[in-house]
């Protein structure tokens, strides 16, 4: 089994998954998602379940269904399959950096997303 890559300091989940999948490909599991959680966000115990609810049943599906690039730089990197420099996030979060947007519709608890009332 190949060694699992480790996240760089302040690297977001999406950028780490993109980098790891480019380097080693997807094995049909959440290998890199769980490696990220264990190393960078150990308190995010529900991240695997949340990604499954958003359509991410393996690492590559997380990038395909739960996260999407929103900057031109990220879109070009995906299209051209080149390196992408993460914009950075605080340690302990599974939120994406400014390059990505997480799909909405599911809360951490698995319920329906509802807008907050004023």
N, CA, C and O atoms as CSV, one atom per row, in Angstrom:
chain,resi,resn,atom,element,x,y,z
A,1,UNK,N,N,0.856,-1.189,0.000
A,1,UNK,CA,C,0.000,0.000,0.000
A,1,UNK,C,C,0.891,1.238,0.000
A,1,UNK,O,O,1.828,1.326,0.794
A,2,UNK,N,N,0.607,2.195,-0.886
A,2,UNK,CA,C,1.437,3.399,-0.934
A,2,UNK,C,C,1.231,4.256,0.311
A,2,UNK,O,O,0.165,4.247,0.925
A,3,UNK,N,N,2.268,4.988,0.661
A,3,UNK,CA,C,2.177,5.889,1.805
A,3,UNK,C,C,1.155,6.978,1.516
A,3,UNK,O,O,1.089,7.504,0.405
A,4,UNK,N,N,0.367,7.306,2.518
A,4,UNK,CA,C,-0.645,8.346,2.355
A,4,UNK,C,C,0.023,9.703,2.510
A,4,UNK,O,O,0.790,9.928,3.446
A,5,UNK,N,N,-0.273,10.592,1.594
A,5,UNK,CA,C,0.260,11.948,1.683
A,5,UNK,C,C,-0.292,12.633,2.925
A,5,UNK,O,O,-1.355,12.267,3.426
A,6,UNK,N,N,0.432,13.622,3.415
A,6,UNK,CA,C,-0.026,14.394,4.558
A,6,UNK,C,C,-0.337,15.814,4.119
A,6,UNK,O,O,0.319,16.349,3.225
A,7,UNK,N,N,-1.342,16.428,4.748
A,7,UNK,CA,C,-1.657,17.815,4.417
A,7,UNK,C,C,-0.530,18.759,4.821
A,7,UNK,O,O,0.160,18.532,5.815
A,8,UNK,N,N,-0.355,19.807,4.048
A,8,UNK,CA,C,0.588,20.868,4.355
A,8,UNK,C,C,-0.094,21.797,5.354
A,8,UNK,O,O,-1.323,21.873,5.384
A,9,UNK,N,N,0.687,22.507,6.175
A,9,UNK,CA,C,0.101,23.442,7.140
A,9,UNK,C,C,-0.858,24.401,6.445
A,9,UNK,O,O,-0.521,25.017,5.434
A,10,UNK,N,N,-2.052,24.513,7.005
A,10,UNK,CA,C,-3.107,25.425,6.557
A,10,UNK,C,C,-3.665,25.086,5.172
A,10,UNK,O,O,-4.332,25.920,4.560
A,11,UNK,N,N,-3.406,23.893,4.675
A,11,UNK,CA,C,-3.979,23.457,3.395
A,11,UNK,C,C,-5.426,23.030,3.640
A,11,UNK,O,O,-5.716,22.344,4.620
A,12,UNK,N,N,-6.326,23.433,2.758
A,12,UNK,CA,C,-7.733,23.071,2.931
A,12,UNK,C,C,-7.973,21.642,2.449
A,12,UNK,O,O,-7.147,21.062,1.744
A,13,UNK,N,N,-9.109,21.094,2.839
A,13,UNK,CA,C,-9.471,19.730,2.469
A,13,UNK,C,C,-9.518,19.556,0.953
A,13,UNK,O,O,-8.998,18.572,0.426
A,14,UNK,N,N,-10.135,20.500,0.254
A,14,UNK,CA,C,-10.292,20.376,-1.197
A,14,UNK,C,C,-8.945,20.390,-1.915
A,14,UNK,O,O,-8.709,19.571,-2.803
A,15,UNK,N,N,-8.074,21.298,-1.542
A,15,UNK,CA,C,-6.748,21.366,-2.176
A,15,UNK,C,C,-5.929,20.116,-1.855
A,15,UNK,O,O,-5.199,19.609,-2.706
A,16,UNK,N,N,-6.055,19.624,-0.616
A,16,UNK,CA,C,-5.344,18.390,-0.262
A,16,UNK,C,C,-5.864,17.222,-1.084
A,16,UNK,O,O,-5.073,16.443,-1.614
A,17,UNK,N,N,-7.186,17.087,-1.199
A,17,UNK,CA,C,-7.747,15.992,-2.000
A,17,UNK,C,C,-7.300,16.097,-3.451
A,17,UNK,O,O,-6.949,15.093,-4.070
A,18,UNK,N,N,-7.313,17.301,-3.993
A,18,UNK,CA,C,-6.877,17.491,-5.382
A,18,UNK,C,C,-5.423,17.050,-5.543
A,18,UNK,O,O,-5.091,16.333,-6.487
A,19,UNK,N,N,-4.557,17.478,-4.624
A,19,UNK,CA,C,-3.139,17.139,-4.703
A,19,UNK,C,C,-2.917,15.633,-4.512
A,19,UNK,O,O,-2.132,15.022,-5.238
A,20,UNK,N,N,-3.601,15.046,-3.545
A,20,UNK,CA,C,-3.429,13.623,-3.255
A,20,UNK,C,C,-3.955,12.760,-4.395
A,20,UNK,O,O,-3.321,11.772,-4.766
A,21,UNK,N,N,-5.098,13.121,-4.948
A,21,UNK,CA,C,-5.661,12.339,-6.046
A,21,UNK,C,C,-4.811,12.438,-7.305
A,21,UNK,O,O,-4.697,11.470,-8.056
A,22,UNK,N,N,-4.212,13.608,-7.538
A,22,UNK,CA,C,-3.306,13.735,-8.684
A,22,UNK,C,C,-2.077,12.855,-8.507
A,22,UNK,O,O,-1.562,12.294,-9.474
A,23,UNK,N,N,-1.613,12.739,-7.276
A,23,UNK,CA,C,-0.392,11.977,-7.002
A,23,UNK,C,C,-0.640,10.466,-6.970
A,23,UNK,O,O,0.167,9.693,-7.485
A,24,UNK,N,N,-1.761,10.047,-6.365
A,24,UNK,CA,C,-1.947,8.616,-6.133
A,24,UNK,C,C,-3.246,8.037,-6.663
A,24,UNK,O,O,-3.427,6.820,-6.633
A,25,UNK,N,N,-4.152,8.870,-7.146
A,25,UNK,CA,C,-5.416,8.349,-7.665
A,25,UNK,C,C,-6.368,7.944,-6.552
A,25,UNK,O,O,-6.020,7.965,-5.371
A,26,UNK,N,N,-7.570,7.577,-6.952
A,26,UNK,CA,C,-8.624,7.211,-6.004
A,26,UNK,C,C,-8.710,5.693,-5.911
A,26,UNK,O,O,-8.644,4.990,-6.920
A,27,UNK,N,N,-8.857,5.201,-4.684
A,27,UNK,CA,C,-8.995,3.755,-4.491
A,27,UNK,C,C,-10.432,3.366,-4.141
A,27,UNK,O,O,-10.685,2.235,-3.726
A,28,UNK,N,N,-11.372,4.298,-4.307
A,28,UNK,CA,C,-12.774,4.012,-4.030
A,28,UNK,C,C,-13.166,4.142,-2.574
A,28,UNK,O,O,-14.260,3.732,-2.186
A,29,UNK,N,N,-12.272,4.717,-1.749
A,29,UNK,CA,C,-12.561,4.913,-0.327
A,29,UNK,C,C,-12.328,6.380,0.032
A,29,UNK,O,O,-12.026,7.206,-0.831
A,30,UNK,N,N,-12.471,6.680,1.293
A,30,UNK,CA,C,-12.172,8.012,1.815
A,30,UNK,C,C,-10.783,8.032,2.443
A,30,UNK,O,O,-10.594,8.668,3.480
A,31,UNK,N,N,-9.833,7.369,1.859
A,31,UNK,CA,C,-8.478,7.273,2.399
A,31,UNK,C,C,-7.882,8.650,2.677
A,31,UNK,O,O,-7.385,8.891,3.777
A,32,UNK,N,N,-7.921,9.552,1.705
A,32,UNK,CA,C,-7.312,10.872,1.869
A,32,UNK,C,C,-8.171,11.790,2.723
A,32,UNK,O,O,-7.638,12.600,3.481
A,33,UNK,N,N,-9.480,11.681,2.617
A,33,UNK,CA,C,-10.384,12.467,3.463
A,33,UNK,C,C,-10.109,12.155,4.935
A,33,UNK,O,O,-10.006,13.065,5.758
A,34,UNK,N,N,-9.993,10.889,5.255
A,34,UNK,CA,C,-9.745,10.497,6.647
A,34,UNK,C,C,-8.336,10.855,7.090
A,34,UNK,O,O,-8.125,11.203,8.252
A,35,UNK,N,N,-7.368,10.775,6.184
A,35,UNK,CA,C,-6.004,11.191,6.518
A,35,UNK,C,C,-5.982,12.686,6.834
A,35,UNK,O,O,-5.309,13.114,7.771
A,36,UNK,N,N,-6.723,13.488,6.047
A,36,UNK,CA,C,-6.810,14.926,6.303
A,36,UNK,C,C,-7.457,15.174,7.662
A,36,UNK,O,O,-6.950,15.948,8.474
A,37,UNK,N,N,-8.582,14.506,7.895
A,37,UNK,CA,C,-9.267,14.693,9.177
A,37,UNK,C,C,-8.356,14.344,10.344
A,37,UNK,O,O,-8.254,15.114,11.299
A,38,UNK,N,N,-7.703,13.211,10.281
A,38,UNK,CA,C,-6.849,12.769,11.381
A,38,UNK,C,C,-5.695,13.734,11.637
A,38,UNK,O,O,-5.320,13.963,12.787
A,39,UNK,N,N,-5.135,14.296,10.579
A,39,UNK,CA,C,-3.971,15.163,10.716
A,39,UNK,C,C,-4.332,16.627,10.998
A,39,UNK,O,O,-3.693,17.272,11.830
A,40,UNK,N,N,-5.354,17.150,10.309
A,40,UNK,CA,C,-5.627,18.588,10.372
A,40,UNK,C,C,-6.895,18.980,11.119
A,40,UNK,O,O,-6.992,20.099,11.621
A,41,UNK,N,N,-7.865,18.078,11.199
A,41,UNK,CA,C,-9.145,18.427,11.825
A,41,UNK,C,C,-9.697,17.235,12.607
A,41,UNK,O,O,-10.767,16.728,12.271
A,42,UNK,N,N,-8.986,16.778,13.644
A,42,UNK,CA,C,-9.392,15.561,14.345
A,42,UNK,C,C,-10.760,15.632,15.030
A,42,UNK,O,O,-11.361,14.597,15.321
A,43,UNK,N,N,-11.242,16.822,15.282
A,43,UNK,CA,C,-12.560,16.951,15.931
A,43,UNK,C,C,-13.718,16.882,14.941
A,43,UNK,O,O,-14.877,16.843,15.354
A,44,UNK,N,N,-13.424,16.866,13.648
A,44,UNK,CA,C,-14.458,16.807,12.607
A,44,UNK,C,C,-14.870,15.357,12.361
A,44,UNK,O,O,-14.664,14.815,11.275
A,45,UNK,N,N,-15.450,14.745,13.379
A,45,UNK,CA,C,-15.761,13.327,13.314
A,45,UNK,C,C,-16.876,12.986,12.323
A,45,UNK,O,O,-16.983,11.834,11.903
A,46,UNK,N,N,-17.695,13.944,11.945
A,46,UNK,CA,C,-18.813,13.684,11.039
A,46,UNK,C,C,-18.495,14.025,9.584
A,46,UNK,O,O,-19.384,13.959,8.735
A,47,UNK,N,N,-17.247,14.387,9.277
A,47,UNK,CA,C,-16.945,14.844,7.922
A,47,UNK,C,C,-17.178,13.750,6.877
A,47,UNK,O,O,-17.644,14.050,5.778
A,48,UNK,N,N,-16.873,12.522,7.183
A,48,UNK,CA,C,-17.082,11.438,6.214
A,48,UNK,C,C,-18.573,11.276,5.909
A,48,UNK,O,O,-18.966,11.153,4.749
A,49,UNK,N,N,-19.381,11.278,6.940
A,49,UNK,CA,C,-20.833,11.141,6.750
A,49,UNK,C,C,-21.396,12.335,5.985
A,49,UNK,O,O,-22.256,12.166,5.121
A,50,UNK,N,N,-20.918,13.539,6.296
A,50,UNK,CA,C,-21.415,14.716,5.597
A,50,UNK,C,C,-21.077,14.636,4.111
A,50,UNK,O,O,-21.916,14.943,3.265
A,51,UNK,N,N,-19.866,14.229,3.797
A,51,UNK,CA,C,-19.475,14.139,2.394
A,51,UNK,C,C,-20.303,13.091,1.659
A,51,UNK,O,O,-20.632,13.271,0.486
A,52,UNK,N,N,-20.640,12.006,2.334
A,52,UNK,CA,C,-21.499,11.001,1.711
A,52,UNK,C,C,-22.883,11.569,1.440
A,52,UNK,O,O,-23.471,11.296,0.394
A,53,UNK,N,N,-23.409,12.359,2.374
A,53,UNK,CA,C,-24.712,12.990,2.172
A,53,UNK,C,C,-24.683,13.992,1.020
A,53,UNK,O,O,-25.712,14.254,0.397
A,54,UNK,N,N,-23.508,14.550,0.740
A,54,UNK,CA,C,-23.351,15.497,-0.371
A,54,UNK,C,C,-22.974,14.793,-1.670
A,54,UNK,O,O,-22.722,15.461,-2.673
A,55,UNK,N,N,-22.931,13.472,-1.677
A,55,UNK,CA,C,-22.633,12.725,-2.889
A,55,UNK,C,C,-21.192,12.285,-3.019
A,55,UNK,O,O,-20.797,11.784,-4.072
A,56,UNK,N,N,-20.391,12.458,-1.974
A,56,UNK,CA,C,-18.985,12.069,-2.019
A,56,UNK,C,C,-18.761,10.734,-1.350
A,56,UNK,O,O,-18.433,10.674,-0.165
A,57,UNK,N,N,-18.939,9.648,-2.111
A,57,UNK,CA,C,-18.813,8.309,-1.540
A,57,UNK,C,C,-17.379,7.788,-1.558
A,57,UNK,O,O,-17.094,6.733,-0.992
A,58,UNK,N,N,-16.483,8.519,-2.200
A,58,UNK,CA,C,-15.051,8.230,-2.163
A,58,UNK,C,C,-14.337,9.571,-2.374
A,58,UNK,O,O,-14.988,10.590,-2.606
A,59,UNK,N,N,-13.023,9.570,-2.296
A,59,UNK,CA,C,-12.269,10.825,-2.391
A,59,UNK,C,C,-12.530,11.578,-3.693
A,59,UNK,O,O,-12.724,12.794,-3.670
A,60,UNK,N,N,-12.538,10.879,-4.820
A,60,UNK,CA,C,-12.728,11.579,-6.088
A,60,UNK,C,C,-14.153,12.120,-6.228
A,60,UNK,O,O,-14.366,13.156,-6.858
A,61,UNK,N,N,-15.126,11.421,-5.642
A,61,UNK,CA,C,-16.506,11.915,-5.693
A,61,UNK,C,C,-16.725,13.118,-4.780
A,61,UNK,O,O,-17.617,13.930,-5.027
A,62,UNK,N,N,-15.914,13.238,-3.726
A,62,UNK,CA,C,-15.989,14.435,-2.887
A,62,UNK,C,C,-15.654,15.647,-3.750
A,62,UNK,O,O,-16.357,16.657,-3.708
A,63,UNK,N,N,-14.570,15.545,-4.538
A,63,UNK,CA,C,-14.203,16.660,-5.419
A,63,UNK,C,C,-15.205,16.852,-6.544
A,63,UNK,O,O,-15.432,17.981,-6.980
A,64,UNK,N,N,-15.806,15.778,-7.018
A,64,UNK,CA,C,-16.748,15.884,-8.137
A,64,UNK,C,C,-18.134,16.358,-7.707
A,64,UNK,O,O,-18.789,17.095,-8.444
A,65,UNK,N,N,-18.587,15.944,-6.520
A,65,UNK,CA,C,-19.970,16.203,-6.127
A,65,UNK,C,C,-20.154,17.165,-4.966
A,65,UNK,O,O,-21.121,17.927,-4.951
A,66,UNK,N,N,-19.253,17.150,-3.994
A,66,UNK,CA,C,-19.447,17.950,-2.786
A,66,UNK,C,C,-18.746,19.302,-2.855
A,66,UNK,O,O,-19.170,20.250,-2.193
A,67,UNK,N,N,-17.689,19.405,-3.640
A,67,UNK,CA,C,-16.910,20.635,-3.754
A,67,UNK,C,C,-16.778,21.013,-5.216
A,67,UNK,O,O,-16.746,20.145,-6.088
A,68,UNK,N,N,-16.702,22.301,-5.482
A,68,UNK,CA,C,-16.477,22.718,-6.865
A,68,UNK,C,C,-15.549,23.923,-6.872
A,68,UNK,O,O,-15.571,24.739,-5.950
A,69,UNK,N,N,-14.735,24.032,-7.915
A,69,UNK,CA,C,-13.835,25.187,-7.995
A,69,UNK,C,C,-14.622,26.443,-8.344
A,69,UNK,O,O,-15.542,26.395,-9.161
A,70,UNK,N,N,-14.265,27.567,-7.730
A,70,UNK,CA,C,-14.975,28.812,-8.039
A,70,UNK,C,C,-14.044,29.905,-8.547
A,70,UNK,O,O,-14.512,30.952,-8.993
A,71,UNK,N,N,-12.740,29.679,-8.486
A,71,UNK,CA,C,-11.826,30.673,-9.046
A,71,UNK,C,C,-11.322,30.181,-10.389
A,71,UNK,O,O,-11.293,28.980,-10.658
A,72,UNK,N,N,-10.933,31.112,-11.214
A,72,UNK,CA,C,-10.389,30.759,-12.528
A,72,UNK,C,C,-9.124,29.911,-12.364
A,72,UNK,O,O,-8.892,28.969,-13.122
A,73,UNK,N,N,-8.315,30.260,-11.365
A,73,UNK,CA,C,-7.082,29.522,-11.110
A,73,UNK,C,C,-7.363,28.046,-10.810
A,73,UNK,O,O,-6.687,27.166,-11.344
A,74,UNK,N,N,-8.356,27.774,-9.959
A,74,UNK,CA,C,-8.707,26.393,-9.607
A,74,UNK,C,C,-9.321,25.663,-10.797
A,74,UNK,O,O,-9.007,24.498,-11.042
A,75,UNK,N,N,-10.181,26.330,-11.525
A,75,UNK,CA,C,-10.797,25.707,-12.702
A,75,UNK,C,C,-9.749,25.335,-13.740
A,75,UNK,O,O,-9.787,24.246,-14.312
A,76,UNK,N,N,-8.810,26.251,-13.979
A,76,UNK,CA,C,-7.740,25.966,-14.938
A,76,UNK,C,C,-6.848,24.834,-14.459
A,76,UNK,O,O,-6.415,24.003,-15.257
A,77,UNK,N,N,-6.569,24.793,-13.160
A,77,UNK,CA,C,-5.731,23.730,-12.610
A,77,UNK,C,C,-6.395,22.364,-12.807
A,77,UNK,O,O,-5.734,21.397,-13.186
A,78,UNK,N,N,-7.702,22.292,-12.547
A,78,UNK,CA,C,-8.423,21.043,-12.752
A,78,UNK,C,C,-8.429,20.638,-14.219
A,78,UNK,O,O,-8.201,19.477,-14.558
A,79,UNK,N,N,-8.690,21.602,-15.073
A,79,UNK,CA,C,-8.767,21.326,-16.514
A,79,UNK,C,C,-7.419,20.898,-17.080
A,79,UNK,O,O,-7.345,19.963,-17.877
A,80,UNK,N,N,-6.352,21.582,-16.667
A,80,UNK,CA,C,-5.015,21.313,-17.206
A,80,UNK,C,C,-4.232,20.290,-16.381
A,80,UNK,O,O,-3.123,19.905,-16.749
A,81,UNK,N,N,-4.818,19.853,-15.262
A,81,UNK,CA,C,-4.180,18.897,-14.355
A,81,UNK,C,C,-2.788,19.362,-13.924
A,81,UNK,O,O,-1.797,18.646,-14.066
A,82,UNK,N,N,-2.750,20.589,-13.390
A,82,UNK,CA,C,-1.502,21.169,-12.890
A,82,UNK,C,C,-1.652,21.472,-11.398
A,82,UNK,O,O,-2.749,21.402,-10.844
A,83,UNK,N,N,-0.530,21.809,-10.761
A,83,UNK,CA,C,-0.545,22.120,-9.329
A,83,UNK,C,C,-1.406,23.336,-9.033
A,83,UNK,O,O,-1.550,24.238,-9.859
A,84,UNK,N,N,-1.971,23.338,-7.843
A,84,UNK,CA,C,-2.792,24.446,-7.362
A,84,UNK,C,C,-2.287,24.829,-5.983
A,84,UNK,O,O,-2.147,23.973,-5.109
A,85,UNK,N,N,-2.013,26.110,-5.784
A,85,UNK,CA,C,-1.544,26.600,-4.479
A,85,UNK,C,C,-2.766,26.978,-3.648
A,85,UNK,O,O,-3.562,27.829,-4.044
A,86,UNK,N,N,-2.903,26.332,-2.492
A,86,UNK,CA,C,-4.041,26.570,-1.607
A,86,UNK,C,C,-3.978,27.978,-1.028
A,86,UNK,O,O,-2.896,28.489,-0.739
A,87,UNK,N,N,-5.137,28.597,-0.860
A,87,UNK,CA,C,-5.229,29.927,-0.249
A,87,UNK,C,C,-5.128,29.856,1.274
A,87,UNK,O,O,-4.918,30.878,1.927
A,88,UNK,N,N,-5.275,28.661,1.843
A,88,UNK,CA,C,-5.086,28.472,3.277
A,88,UNK,C,C,-6.357,28.606,4.100
A,88,UNK,O,O,-7.242,29.403,3.791
A,89,UNK,N,N,-6.420,27.799,5.161
A,89,UNK,CA,C,-7.527,27.833,6.120
A,89,UNK,C,C,-6.941,27.651,7.516
A,89,UNK,O,O,-5.775,27.286,7.664
A,90,UNK,N,N,-7.741,27.902,8.522
A,90,UNK,CA,C,-7.272,27.708,9.893
A,90,UNK,C,C,-7.232,26.217,10.205
A,90,UNK,O,O,-7.991,25.430,9.638
A,91,UNK,N,N,-6.351,25.849,11.097
A,91,UNK,CA,C,-6.232,24.453,11.500
A,91,UNK,C,C,-7.517,24.020,12.200
A,91,UNK,O,O,-8.088,24.776,12.985
A,92,UNK,N,N,-7.961,22.816,11.916
A,92,UNK,CA,C,-9.149,22.280,12.571
A,92,UNK,C,C,-10.418,22.383,11.756
A,92,UNK,O,O,-11.456,21.866,12.169
A,93,UNK,N,N,-10.363,23.035,10.615
A,93,UNK,CA,C,-11.567,23.178,9.798
A,93,UNK,C,C,-11.527,22.241,8.595
A,93,UNK,O,O,-10.455,21.881,8.110
A,94,UNK,N,N,-12.696,21.857,8.126
A,94,UNK,CA,C,-12.795,21.090,6.883
A,94,UNK,C,C,-13.417,21.940,5.784
A,94,UNK,O,O,-13.727,21.438,4.704
A,95,UNK,N,N,-13.596,23.217,6.057
A,95,UNK,CA,C,-14.119,24.129,5.043
A,95,UNK,C,C,-13.068,24.363,3.964
A,95,UNK,O,O,-11.871,24.351,4.254
A,96,UNK,N,N,-13.497,24.573,2.738
A,96,UNK,CA,C,-12.531,24.806,1.663
A,96,UNK,C,C,-11.975,26.227,1.700
A,96,UNK,O,O,-12.550,27.118,2.326
A,97,UNK,N,N,-10.846,26.420,1.018
A,97,UNK,CA,C,-10.276,27.764,0.894
A,97,UNK,C,C,-11.059,28.550,-0.168
A,97,UNK,O,O,-12.092,28.090,-0.654
A,98,UNK,N,N,-10.561,29.718,-0.512
A,98,UNK,CA,C,-11.255,30.611,-1.447
A,98,UNK,C,C,-11.354,30.059,-2.867
A,98,UNK,O,O,-12.109,30.592,-3.681
A,99,UNK,N,N,-10.610,29.008,-3.176
A,99,UNK,CA,C,-10.672,28.409,-4.513
A,99,UNK,C,C,-11.915,27.544,-4.725
A,99,UNK,O,O,-12.286,27.265,-5.865
A,100,UNK,N,N,-12.554,27.122,-3.645
A,100,UNK,CA,C,-13.600,26.113,-3.715
A,100,UNK,C,C,-14.875,26.572,-3.016
A,100,UNK,O,O,-14.856,27.480,-2.185
A,101,UNK,N,N,-15.971,25.930,-3.369
A,101,UNK,CA,C,-17.257,26.151,-2.716
A,101,UNK,C,C,-17.830,24.792,-2.368
A,101,UNK,O,O,-17.875,23.895,-3.210
A,102,UNK,N,N,-18.274,24.637,-1.115
A,102,UNK,CA,C,-18.886,23.373,-0.705
A,102,UNK,C,C,-20.364,23.402,-1.043
A,102,UNK,O,O,-21.050,24.397,-0.808
A,103,UNK,N,N,-20.837,22.314,-1.591
A,103,UNK,CA,C,-22.253,22.197,-1.934
A,103,UNK,C,C,-23.102,22.360,-0.686
A,103,UNK,O,O,-22.737,21.874,0.384
A,104,UNK,N,N,-24.206,23.024,-0.815
A,104,UNK,CA,C,-25.110,23.248,0.313
A,104,UNK,C,C,-26.240,22.240,0.287
A,104,UNK,O,O,-26.460,21.559,-0.715
A,105,UNK,N,N,-26.942,22.153,1.382
A,105,UNK,CA,C,-28.122,21.320,1.417
A,105,UNK,C,C,-28.164,20.364,2.587
A,105,UNK,O,O,-29.217,19.803,2.889
A,106,UNK,N,N,-27.043,20.169,3.248
A,106,UNK,CA,C,-27.012,19.231,4.363
A,106,UNK,C,C,-26.225,19.854,5.499
A,106,UNK,O,O,-25.119,20.357,5.300
A,107,UNK,N,N,-26.794,19.818,6.676
A,107,UNK,CA,C,-26.076,20.280,7.861
A,107,UNK,C,C,-25.220,19.143,8.380
A,107,UNK,O,O,-25.358,18.003,7.935
A,108,UNK,N,N,-24.346,19.441,9.308
A,108,UNK,CA,C,-23.511,18.396,9.898
A,108,UNK,C,C,-24.354,17.295,10.505
A,108,UNK,O,O,-23.973,16.126,10.445
A,109,UNK,N,N,-25.492,17.641,11.088
A,109,UNK,CA,C,-26.331,16.627,11.709
A,109,UNK,C,C,-27.136,15.805,10.729
A,109,UNK,O,O,-27.853,14.894,11.142
A,110,UNK,N,N,-27.042,16.096,9.455
A,110,UNK,CA,C,-27.742,15.310,8.449
A,110,UNK,C,C,-29.119,15.840,8.114
A,110,UNK,O,O,-29.812,15.252,7.284
A,111,UNK,N,N,-29.543,16.941,8.737
A,111,UNK,CA,C,-30.857,17.505,8.452
A,111,UNK,C,C,-30.829,18.374,7.207
A,111,UNK,O,O,-29.788,18.529,6.569
A,112,UNK,N,N,-31.943,18.920,6.877
A,112,UNK,CA,C,-32.046,19.811,5.721
A,112,UNK,C,C,-31.464,21.169,6.060
A,112,UNK,O,O,-31.608,21.657,7.181
A,113,UNK,N,N,-30.804,21.777,5.082
A,113,UNK,CA,C,-30.259,23.110,5.282
A,113,UNK,C,C,-31.399,24.115,5.269
A,113,UNK,O,O,-32.248,24.087,4.379
A,114,UNK,N,N,-31.416,24.981,6.235
A,114,UNK,CA,C,-32.422,26.046,6.273
A,114,UNK,C,C,-31.706,27.368,6.512
A,114,UNK,O,O,-30.791,27.462,7.330
A,115,UNK,N,N,-32.136,28.366,5.792
A,115,UNK,CA,C,-31.546,29.691,5.999
A,115,UNK,C,C,-31.972,30.219,7.364
A,115,UNK,O,O,-33.077,29.973,7.848
A,116,UNK,N,N,-31.056,30.943,7.944
A,116,UNK,CA,C,-31.382,31.562,9.233
A,116,UNK,C,C,-32.350,32.706,9.005
A,116,UNK,O,O,-32.224,33.457,8.037
A,117,UNK,N,N,-33.291,32.832,9.881
A,117,UNK,CA,C,-34.223,33.957,9.767
A,117,UNK,C,C,-33.574,35.186,10.388
A,117,UNK,O,O,-32.710,35.072,11.256
A,118,UNK,N,N,-33.993,36.344,9.942
A,118,UNK,CA,C,-33.418,37.599,10.430
A,118,UNK,C,C,-33.824,37.824,11.817
A,118,UNK,O,O,-33.444,38.831,12.415
